């Protein structure tokens, strides 16, 4: 009998804690919903905010791709320098390097 009483008290405490958590979540969601609705009531603010966020995302992608491109070029350069040591694709990288050298020489004249 005592085990059921203890278990019941633990269940009541757990339910109270769950109730408190759900109420907090509900209040937070209601606040977010009201902010979202307010945003649609002011179309100019909505447009400016989306424009700004789009510009920020574009600049971020540009910087990220530039860094990634630089890393890939550095790795490619290292592979081309050690192309002779690579058994299968070494010859391919050597030919690419020769073609690039010829292009650079002819474009410089």
N, C-alpha and C positions, 0 to 999 in steps of 0.2 A: 504494500500500500504506500509506503513512504517513497519508493522509487517512482511511482506514478505521480505523487505530489511534487517531487523534486523535478521530474521531467516536465510537468505541467508548468511549474514556475519558470523553468528555463525556456520553454516554448513561448510563454507570455512575454518574457524579456526580449527574446529574439523577434517576436512579432512587433513589439513596441519599437525596437531599434529599426526594423524594416519599415515601419510606418513613418518614423521620423525621417529616414533616408528618402523614402518616396515623396514625402511632402516637400522636402528640400529640393529634390529633383524637379518636382512639379512647379515650384516657385521659380526655379532657375529657367526652366523651359518657357514659362509664361513671360518672363522678362525678355528672353531672346525673341520670342514671338512678337512681342510688342515693339521691340527695336526693328525687327524685320518689316513689320507693317508700317512703321514710321518712315522707313527708308523708301517704301513705295509711294508714300504720300508726298514725298519731296523728290520728284523726278530729276531735277537738276543735280541735287546732291548724289543721287544714284548714278547718273551718267558720269559726273566728274570722278566719283570714287572708282567706277569701273574703268574709266580712261586711265586714271593714275595707276591702278593695279595692273592693267594691261601693259603700260609702259614699263613698270617695275619688273614684271615677268619677262618682257622682251629683253631688257637690259641684262637681267640675270641669265637668260639663256645665251645671249651673245657672249657674256664673260665666260660662262661655263664651257661653251663650245670652243672659244679661243684657247682656254687652258687645256682642254682635252686635245685639241688639234696640235698644240705645242708639244704636249707629252707624246702624242703619236708620231710627230715628226722627229722628235729626239730618239724615240725607240727605233724608228725606221732608219735613221742615220747610223745608229749603233749597229743595227743588223747589216746595213750595207757595208760598213767598214769591216765587219767580220764575216762578210759574205763568202770568202774563200773557205772558211772553216766549217760552213754549213754544208752537209753532204748533198742534199737533194735540191734545195732552193738557192744554194749559193750562187750557181751560175746565173740564175734568173736575176738575182739582186745585182750581180756584177754587170749584166747587160743593161739593167735599168740605170745603174750609176754611170755607165759609159754614155748612154743616150742623154742623160741629164747633163753630163759634162759637155757633150757636143752642142746641145741646145744653148747652154750658158756661153760657150765660146762664140757661137754664131750670132747670138743676140747682142753680144758685147761689141761686135764690129760695126 
